[in-house]
Amino acid sequence: QTLFEKLDKKGHDNKIVLGNLINYTKKVQGINECEDLDCETYYLNDHIVFKEKTEVFLFKYRKLKRTIFSKLNKSY
């Protein structure tokens, strides 16, 4: 893939992650209704999964940024 294709894909992925974040913030409001430990555990597990997916996305994003800056530094 070319760098421009990677950037285009990352822009698309960014929109998906943003949508997931918006949905997650709405979903997490349900913890206010929890009355038992099972319910709270559900939200905790869901948070852990969301956090891991976000961290993977950010790792890949930072890697792409390093690649871009590396190529820019080589060209100057």
Secondary structure as GFF3:
##gff-version 3
##sequence-region A 1 76
A	DSSP	alpha_helix	3	27	.	.	.	ID=ss1
A	DSSP	three_ten_helix	28	33	.	.	.	ID=ss2
A	DSSP	alpha_helix	37	75	.	.	.	ID=ss3
###
